[in-house]
Amino acid sequence: MPNHYHFLIYTEGKSNNISNFMKSIQISYARYFNRRYSHSGHVFQGAYKNKPINDPIYMQKIIYYIKQNPVRDKLVNNPNDWPYSG
């Protein structure tokens, strides 16, 4: 997506690992972006959202939502055509 991204991350139990991972990604990307575009300061607006998924049906809905995001925004016709999906 041009203005945001989605990660679906599995972790064992409750931990601070996701917070550390997201912090690392955002700092690394901000450094890259600022160097590449001679920019300074924040690249992302606001903090990331972290939502636990404990239900398999809800998990399927989230996966569908993420895969359909570029289709809804008319970036591709088929979710399999989106190059940044895995």
Secondary structure, DSSP 8 states (H G I E B T S, - for coil): --S--------SSS-SHHHHHHHHHHHHHHHHHHHHTT--S-SS-S---------HHHHHHHHHHHHHHHHHTTS-SSGGG-TT--
